[in-house]
Amino acid sequence: MPLAGFAQDSAGSSSSGGEANLILPDLSIGTFFGVDGRNLLMGGLVICALGLLFGLLTYKQLRDLPVHKSMLEVSELIWETCKTYLFTQGRFLMILELFIGSIILLYFGYFRQFSALKVLIILLFSLIGIGGSYGVAWYGIRVNTFANSRTAFASLRGLPYPCYQIPLRAGMSIGMVLISVELLIMLCILLFIPSDYAGPCFIGFAIGESLGAAALRVAGGIFTKIADIGADLMKIVFNVKEDDARNPGVIADCTGDNAGDSVGPSADGFETYGVTGVALISFILLAVHDPLVQVQLLVWIFVMRIMMVISSAASYFINEAIAKAKYSHLKKFNYEHPLTFLVWLTSLLSVGLTYVVSYFMIPELGGDPTLWWKLSSVITCGTLAGAVIPELVKVFTSTESRHVREVVTSSREGGASLNILSGLVAGNFSAFWLGLTMMLLMAAAFGISTTGLGGLMLAPAVFAFGLVAFGFLGMGPVTIAVDSYGPVTDNAQSVYELSLIENIHGIEQDLHLNFGFKPDFVRAKENLEENDGAGNTFKATAKPVLIGTAVVGATTMIFSIIVALTNGLTTNLEKLSILHPPFLLGMMGGGAIVYWFTGASMQAVTTGAYRAVEYIKKNMKLEGATKASVADSKAVVEICTQYAQKGMFNIFLAVFFSTLAFAFAEPFLFIGYLISIAFFGLYQAIFMANAGGAWDNAKKIVETELKQKGTPLHEATVVGDTVGDPFKDTSSVALNPIIKFTTLFGLLAVELAVSLAEQQGATLGYVLSGIFLLIALFFIYRSFYGMRIVSQND
């Protein structure tokens, strides 16, 4: 049904007047959607509830799958250590909320003179945002720790299909719950929160979820790579197999797989959806002239999101039917093929539905009957990116990739040295090709934006870029599903080895009697290892999609700040140029922050891994023991947690005070700072993620295809993998929430600075900027020199 006529009594709605407080406008749309608009969005609530139900039913199915008690005991031990980590992170998040909450209180309570009730509601929504990120992370880790033991057990039948089916089912459960909860909260704000509260509540919610995602992603990334490196190096030191049960670092590694590769992406994906939505809402309310068009675009965007949930679910069921018919009886198949088919099927179905739904919803927008297909084409640029980018990532990270095989080849004669150099080459090349692809897709969106959008809004190209970011997330549940596939496959291998199931007396008779099949241990291990390679590849494919969304979405959010600072793009435009020295200086500062961050996060991994290796070497018992003690395993988990928390605390406070320092120094300097962080961060993240993926799967080729474990070639690839671990799973992935948190928090910080300058003069702002910079430099110093490796002899 067309959206024309949805607006009622719209004269009081927000418009693009360019006042200083337009960064956080009143969101009056809740009062004038009209009956049809409300019914559509209420229908969206029902769809989200069904999506949530689908996820929860899938969770129950996973829980009820058969599993041997030896494997169940291992996965439950992993879950217990994961719970301990999550409780620690929850307390830590409340400490960080105190910093953000103080700024919210100061800005809304003092400078905006909001009532106490209104300020409390905004604070409440910031807590809801944190709780959302934390809650979906908790759910994701529980689903994955169910799925890991069930996948390990299913492998015993010797068929590869169950090893593929169970991790993907777990991932879809997480993806559907994550997106459904996100949309439910945003729709409730849109429909039920009073108009003068809704805008600030959206901002509070987005900042809260961004804070939660940043903390969980950074700390999880540090934790997982401390444990992974500590466990992996034992393969060289003691010449033991992967996931040797006697290694007390293996349980920590399994916990880390979930903390870094399940908690992080779940919270990150949740936050990405929210922040991108808030960026588009802010843009529409600031830049679109006609209140009717504002409402039409807002309803259209949310219906598009609901449609994407439907297309993801439909694609999953279609793909499952095809995969079951094609692969369920095969003894061997490439695990990447059905996953790739799912991604492309979802992308193409989403594209088709985008055009169909847009045709019926906005056949005429602002008097233009062509904008429905133009806007659909802009979204399609992003939706296709969600499928094209993973294909490009596989060129550099897949076990079939020529780049990955080059890493293996160079390691034969050049050892770890040439292994590392070849991985760096793959990472650099990937940054070029992926960056160029994103540029071309954004250029296509820009071209479309010049064909009629200018009559409806300011800066139509920026809106087009925001829709590209929106399209990146067009198959959100599937993107999350293939990303979550990796930690399940990784953990499944570990659960298999730690269960020592092959050594249990009478196990074959037990399995035949109680489960009705005879185990094939050889094929089980081969299937799990090969599936882990596919998991590594698809973990890698999701990272550039999320970082690309962060950068393109940040561009839209930065525009909101620019509109306010330029009074609706009417004044101070000359300051948005490198000819304005503060703007150029801000760009220099943003780049410096990106390189500090990647170094600081790797420093935390390096120091923590040193301590973990030190402990494991002292306590690993090879003689007379079949597995490490629970106490030793928990001790390694404690080491990982300690350094993850310490590293995250220094990093967060440095980012927090740096943002305040640059915002208070000069508003246009801050714009340059935000732009620089976004674009430096994009290329640094892609380079590091794909270099790490190449090193990881080079090791996997040596282990599974060449079967050369314990050889010098294997040692070289293990060293490369340990270098790649913090590249791909710590620094690169954490740049995504850091970019979005800095931009979102910057919305408050820069307006706080401008308000203070108007009331107290510029001098106080400069003084505060200097103080904040000194505090930031203190924590930056601590992030390196407070985290140094100090030997017993120093």
N, C-alpha and C positions, 0 to 999 in steps of 0.2 A: 504494500500500500504506500503511495507517495507520502513524503513528509510535509508537503505543502499543507498549510493549515494547522500544523501541530501547535504553533505558538498561539498562546492566548494571553491577553493582558501583558504584552511583552515590553511595554514602554519603559518599565522600570529596570530593564535588564542592563547588564554591564555592556559597555561599548568601549571603543578604542580611543579614549580621550587622552591617554598619555600622562595622567597624573602620577605623582611620585609613588603612591601606594598601589599602583595598578599591577605590581608584581603579584599581589594577593587580592584580587578583586572579589566582590561579592558574587556568589554563584547563584544567581536568581532563577536559573533554568528549572529548578525543582518546582516552581510555582506556576510555570506556564508551558508545560509540555503538551497539554491538551490530552484528551482521552486516548486517542490512538497512540501517541508517543508513550504515555504511561503504560498502556497495555503491552506495547512492544518490550519495554524495559522490564516490566513485571514478568513477562514471558521469559525474558533473559534470566531472571532470578530462578525460575523453574528449571531452565536448561542447566544452569550452574549447579542447582541442587541435584539434578540427575547425574551431572558429571561427577559430583562429589560422591554420590551413591555408587556409581560405577567403580570409582577408585577404591572405596571401602569394601565393596563386594570382592573385588580382585584381591585385596589384602587378605580377606578371609579365605579365598581359594588358595592363596599361597601358603597360608598358615596350616591349612588342612592337608597339604600334599604330604605323601609318605616320606619319612626320613629315618635313617638308622640312629639309634641313641648315641653312638660314638660321635657321629657328625653333629647331632643336635647339641651335645655337651660343649663342643668346640664353639659353635655359633652362639650359644648362650653365654659362654665366657666372653666372647667378643662383644656381645650386646651389653654385658655388665660393665665392661671397661668403657664402652661407648657412652653409656648412661652417666658414668662418673665424669667423663669429659664434658658431656652436655650440661650437667649440673654446674660444673665449674664455669663453663662459658656463660650460663644464665646469670650467675652472680656477677660475672665480669661485665656483662651487658648493662646491668643495672647501675654499675659504677659509671660507665660511659654515658648513660642516659642523664646522669647528673650534670654533665658538661653541656649537653645539648639542651636539656631542660632549663638550665640557667639562662641561656641565650633566648629561648622561647619566652620565658617569663619577662626578661628585660625588654625584648622587642614589643611583644603584644601587650604586656601589662603596663610598661612605663611609657614607651614612645607612641604606641597606637591607642593607649588609654582604653583597652578592652575591659569589660567587666570581669570580675574574678571568676564567675561561672564560665564565661567564654574562654578565658585563658585555660581554665582547668579542662575544658572539653578538648581544646587543641592539644594540651599535654596528654590527655587520655588517648587521642588518636595517634600521637607519636608512640605511645606504649603499645597500642594495637598494631602499629607497623612493626615494631620490634618483635612483638609476640607472634605476628604472622610469619616473619622470617624464621624465628626460632621454632615455631610450631611445625612448619612444613619441613624444616631440617630434622626435627625429631621424628616426624612421620617417615621421612625418607630413609633415615638410618634404621628404623625398625623394620620397614619393608625389606630393605637390602639384607639385613641380618637374618630374616626369614628365608629370603631367596638364595642366599649363598649356600646354606646346607642342603636345601632342596635340589639345587643345581648339581652340587657335588654328588648327591645320592643318585639323581637321575642319570648321571654319566655312567654309573656302574652297568647299565644295560648295554653299553657299547654303541649306542646310536647317538649321532650328533644332534638330532632335532630337539630333544628335550633340553639340551644344553643351551640352545638358542632361544627356545620358547619361554623358559622360566625367567631369565633375566629381562627379556623384553616385556613380559607381562608385569613384572615388578616395576620397570621403568614407566610403563603406561599408567600404572596405579598412582605413582608419584606425580607424573605430569598432569593427570586429570585432576587430582586433588589440589595440587599447587595452583593451577590456573583457575579452577572453579572457586576456590577460597578467595583468591585475589579479586576476581570479578564480582563475587558476592559482596565483598566489603565496599568496593568502589561503587557498585550500583546502589547499595544501601545509603552511602553518603549522598549520591546524586539524587535519590528519590525521597529520602526521609529526613535528611538534615535540613534545618531551616536555611534559607538562602544566604543570610548574612554570616552563617557559620561554615557553610560547605567549603568555600574556597580555602580558608585557613586550615580546615580539617584535612583537606586533600594534601596540603603542604606538610602538615604535621605528620600525617600518615606516611607520606613518601619519605620524609627525613628519617622517621623511625625505622622503616623497613630498610632504608639505605644504610643506616648505622648498623642494624643487625646483620645485614649481608656483608658489609665491609669487615666487621669483627670476626664473623664466622668464617668468611673466605680467607682472610689473612691468617688468623690463628690456625684454622684447619690446614691451610697450605703449609705452614711451618711445621705443625705436628706431624703430618703424614710423611713429609720428606726427611725429617729427623729419623723417624722409625724405619722408613724404607731404606735409607742409606745405611743405617746401623745394621739392619738385617742383611742387606745385599753384600756388604763388605765381608761378612763372615764367610760367604762362599769362597772368597779368595783367601782369607786368613787361615781358615780351617779346612778348606777344600771339601765343604759339605754341600749337599744338594739344596735346591730351592725349597724354602719353607721347611727346613729340617726341624722336627719337633723338639730337638734338644736346644735350639736357638731361642733364648728368652726374648729376642727382639721380634719374633714372628707375630706374636699376639698383638704387640704394639703396632706392627706394620698393618695387620688386619684392621685394627681400630683406626689407624691413620687413613687407610683406604676409604673408610666411611667418613671420617672427620673431614678429609680433604676433598674426596671425589663424590661424596653423597651429600653431606651437610652443606659444603660450600656451594655446589651448583644448585641445590634446592633453594637455599636462601637467596642466592644470586638471581636465579630465574624468577622467583617471587618478586624480588625488588625491581628487576628489569621491567617486568610488566607494569608495575605500579608507577615507576618513574617515567616511563615512556608515555603512559596515559596522562599523568599530571602535566608533562611537557606539552602535549597536544591540547589539553584543556586550557592551560595558561595561554597558549598561543591564540586559540580561537577567541577567548574572551578579550584578549588584548588587541588583536590585529584585524578581526572581522568586523566590518562596519554595521551590518544589518542584524538586529537581534533575532529575527526570524531565521536567517542563515546560520547564526550561531547555534540555535537549537537544532536545526536540521543536521548540521555537521556533527554535533555532539551525539545525537541519537544514532546517526549513521555509524559513527566510529564504534560505539558500544555494541551495536548490532553486528558489525563486522567481527568484533572480538568473540561474540557469542557464536557466530557462524563458524569461526575458526575452531572452536571447541568441537562443534558438531562434525566438521570435516576431518579433524584428527581422529575422533572416535570411529567414524565410518571407515577411514583409510586403514586403521588398525584392524578392524574386523575383516575387511576385504583382503588385506595382506595376510592375515592369519589363515584364512580359508585357502588362499593360493599356496602359501608356504607349507601348510599341512599336507595338501594334496601332492605337492612337488617334492618335498624333502623328508617327510616323516619316516619313510622306509629306507632311505639311502644310508649306506655305511659311511659316506664321506661327502661333504659339500663345503663350499666356501661360505663361511658365516657372514661375510660382508655382503653377499648378494641379496638376501632377503631384507637386510637392513637398508641397503641402498634403494631397493625397490619401494620400501615403505616411505622413505624420505621423498622420493620423486612423486609417488602416488599422492601423498598428502599435499605436496606443493602444487601439483597440477589441479587437484580437486579444489584446493583453496582458491586458486586463481579463477577457475570456472565459476565457483559460487560467488566470488567477489563481484564479478560482472553481473551475474543474474540478480543478486540481492540489491546491488546498487541501482540497477535499472528500475526495479519496482519501488525502491525507497526514495530515490532522488532523481526522478525522470526530468525534473526541471529545478535547478538551483540558482537562485538569484536571477531568474528569467532566462537562464542559459540551458537549453535542452541537451547540450553536449558534455556538460561537466561530469555526468555520472560515469561515462566511460573514461574520461580523462583522469579523474581521481582514482578509478579502479586500476588504470594503467600505472599510476604512480605507486600504488600499493603493490602491484604485481612486480615492480622492480625490486622491492624488498623481499617479496615472497620467493621469487626466483633466486635471489641471493641466498636464501636459506637452504636451497638445494644445490646451487652452483658452488658456493663456498666450500661445503663439505667435499665436493668432488675435487676441488683444487687442493684442499688440505690432504686428501688421500694421495695426491701426486707426490707429496713430500713426506708422508708419514706411514703409509700403508706397508704391510709386509710385501706387497707386490710392487712397491714403488722402486723406480730405478735409483732414486736418491738414497733410499734406505739400503739398497743392495750395494751402492757405492760406499756407504759407511762400512758395511761388512767387508767389502773387497779391500778398502784402504787399511783395515785393521789387520789383515793377514800378515803384511810385511811391516806396516808402520805402527802396529800396536795401538795403545790408547791415544798416543799423540795424534796420529793421522785420523783415528776414529773421531776424535773431538773436532778436528779441523773440518772433516767432511760434514759433520752435523751442523757446524756453524754455516757452512756453505748452503745447506738445505734450508736453514732458517732464514738466511738473508734472501735467497731467491724467493722463498714463499712470501716474505713480506712485500717484495716487489709485485708479484703476480696478484696476491689478494688485495693489496692496496690499489692496484690499477683496476681490478675488477670492481671494487667498491666505488672508485671514482667514476667509472663508466656508467654504472647503474644510477649513481646520483646525478650524473650529467644528463642521462635520459630523463630522469624525474624533473630536473631543472628545465629541460627543453619543453616538457609537457606543461609545466607551470606557467610558461610564457604565453599560453594559448587561451587565455580567458580568465585565469584566477585573479589577475591583478585588479579587476573591477570589483572584487568581493572583499579584498583584504590587503593589508600592508605586507610587503616582503613575501609574496607567494612562493618564492623558491625555498624559503626556510620552512614553510608549511609542507612543501613537497619533500624536503629532507626528513621532516618528522614522520611523514607517512611512509617513507622508505624504512625508517627504523621500526615503525609499526608493522610493516610487511615482513621484516626480518623475523618477527615473532609470530608470523602467520600460522605456523604449525607448532606452536608452543609445546603442547603435550608430547608431540613426537620428538621434538628437539630435546626436551628433558629426558624422554624415554631412552633415546639412543645414547645420551650422555651418561645416564644412570646404569646403562648396560655394563659399562666398564668396571665399576667397583664390585659388582656382583660376580662377574667372571673372574676377576682377580682374587676375590675372597674365596670363591669356590675351589680354586686350586689349593689355597692354603688350608681350607677346612678338610679337604681330601687328605692332604699330607699329615696334618696335625691329628687327625682321627686315628691314624695308624690302623686303618680298617683292614689292610691286607694282612696284618700280623695277628689279627684276632683269631683265636683258636675256633675252628668250626664255622668260620664266617660264611663259607659257601652254602653249607647246609642251613644255616640260620636264614640267609637271604632267600633261599629257595623255599623254605618252610613258611616264613612269615610274610614274604613279599612276592613270591611266585616267579622268581627268575634266577638264572645263574649269572654271576657277575663276570664281566670282561675287564679285568684291571688294566691291562695294557692299553686297550682302546679308550678306556675311561680317562687315563692320564693324557693320552694324545689329544683327545677331544677337548679336554679342559685347557690344555696349553694352546691349542690352535684358536679356541674361542677367546682366550685372553688376548691374543694378537688382534682379533677383530674388536674386542673391547677397547684396547689401547687406541686403535685407529678412530673409533667413533667418539671416544672421549676427546680426542684431538679435534674432531670436526666441529664440535659444539662451541669450542672456545672462541674462535674468530667470529662466529655468529653473535655471541654475547658481547664481545668487545666492540664489534662493529655497531651493534645496537647502542652501546653506551656512548660511543663517540657521536653517532648521528643524532641520537636523542639529546645528548648534551648540547649540540648545536642549537636545537630548538629551544631548550631551556635558557641558554645564554641569550638568545634573542629576546626573551621576556625581560631580562635585566636591561638589555640595550634599549628596548622600547621605553622603559621607565626613565632611564638616564637621559634619553634624547627627547623627552616629551612627545612620544609618538613619532619618532624619526623626523622631527622638525628642527631640532637644535643640536649643537655639539657633534654633528656628524663628522667634522674634520678631525675629531679626536679618535675616531676609529680607523687609525692609519698608522703605519710605521713612521710617518712624518711627525706624529705626536710622540715625543720621547717616552713618556710613561707607558704608553701602549707597547712600544718595542721592548722596554725594560721588563714589563710583565711577561712578555713572551719568553724572554731569556730566563726569567725566574721559574716559569712553569716547567720548562725543559729540565732545569736543574732538579726540581722536585721529583720528576719521573725517575731520573737516574739515581738519586738518593734512595728512593723507595725500593727499587729493584735490588740495590746493594744491601740495604738494611734488612730486607726480608731474607735474602740469602745469607747474610751474616748470622741471623738467628738460627737458620737451618744448620749452618756450618758448626757453630758452637754447640748447639744441642746434639748434633750427630757425633761430635767428638766425645761428648760426655756419654752418650748412649753406647758408642763403640767401646769406650774405656770400661764401662760397666759390664757389657756383654763379654768382652774378652776375659775379664776376671772371673766371671760366674758361669760361663758356658762349660758344661761337663759332658765330655764325649765318651768317657769310659763309665760303664756301669749304670747309665741312665738312658731311658727311652724317650723322655720328654723333659722339657724345662719345668721347673716348679712354678706354681701359680704366683708365688711371692716374687720370684725373679722377674716374671713377665710383667707383673703389676709395677715393679720398680722401674722398668724401662718405660712403661706408660707414664709414670709420674715424671720422669726426666723429660719426656716429650711435652707433656702438659706444661711443666714449669717454664721451659724455654719458649713455647708457643705463646703463653700468657705474657711473659716478660717482653718478648719481641713485639707482640701486638700492642701492648700498652705504650711503649715508646713510639711506635709508628702512628698510632691513632692520635696521641697528643701532639706529635709533630705536625700531622696533617691538619688537625683542628686549629692550632695556633698559627700555622702558616696561612691558612685561609683567612683568619681574622687579620693577620698582619698585612697581607696584600690588599684585602678589601678596605681596610682603614687608611692605607697609604694614599690611594687615589683610585676612584671608581674605574677609569678607563685603563689604568694599569692592571686592575683586577680582571677586566675583560680579556686583555692580552694573556694574562696568567691562565685563565680558564681555557682559552682556545689552545694555548700551547700544551697544557696538560693533556687535553683530549687527543691532539694529533701526534705528539711525541709518544703518548701512551699507546695509541693504536699500533704504531709500527714496532715499538719495543715489545709489546705483548705478542703480536703475531710472530715476530722473529723468534722470541724465546719459546713460545708454545710449540711451534713446529720443529725447531731444532731439537727440543726435548722429545717430541714424538718420534723423530727419526732415530735418535739414539736408543729409545726404548724398544722400538720394533726391530732394530738391527740386532739387539740382544735376543729378541724373541726368535728371529730367523736362525741364529746360531743354536739356540736351544731346541727348537722344534723341527726345523727343516734339515739343518746340517747335523743335529744331534752330537754336538761337540762340547758338551758341558765338561768343565774341569780342564779345558785346554787353554793354552796361552791366548788363542783367538777369543775364547769365552771371557777370559779375564779382561781383555782389552775392551770388549763390548760392555762388560759390567761396569768398568770405570766410566765409560762414556755415558752409560745410563745413570750413574750416580751424579754426574755433572748435569745431565738433563733433567733430573728429578726436580730440583728447585726452579729450573727454567720453566718447565711446563706446568707444574702443579702448585707452585708458590707465587713467584713474582708475576708471571704473565697473567694468570687468571685473576689475581687480586687487584690488578690495575683497573679492571672493569668496575667493581663497586667503589674503588677509590675515586675514579673519575666522576661517577654519578653522585657520590656523597659530597665531594668538594663542590660540584655545581649546585646541588640542591641546598646545601648549607650556605653556599655563597649567596643564594637568593635572600636569606635572612641577614647574612653578614654585611652585604653591601648596602642594603636598605637601612640597616642599623647604623652603618657608618655615615650615610647621607643624612639621616635624621639627626644624628649627633652633631654633624657639621652645621646643619641649619640652626640648631638650638644653641650650640656652644662655640661655634667657630671652628675653623680648620685646624688650629694649633693643637687642640686636645686630641683630635684624630691622629695627627702625626705622632704625638707622644705615645698614644696607645699602640699605634702601629709598631713603633720601636720596641715597646715593652713586649708585645706579642711575638715579635720577631726574635727577640732574645730568648724568650721561653721556648719557642720552636727550635732554635739553634741548640738549646740545652738538651732537648730530647733527641734531636738529630745526632748530636755528639754521643749521647748515651746509647743510641741505636747501634753505633759501631764500637766505641771504646768501653761502653758498659757491658758489651756482649762479647768481649774478646776471649779467646782461648788462652787460659793461663795454666801452664803446666805446674806440676808439684815442685819443680825446681826453681820457678820464678819467684 
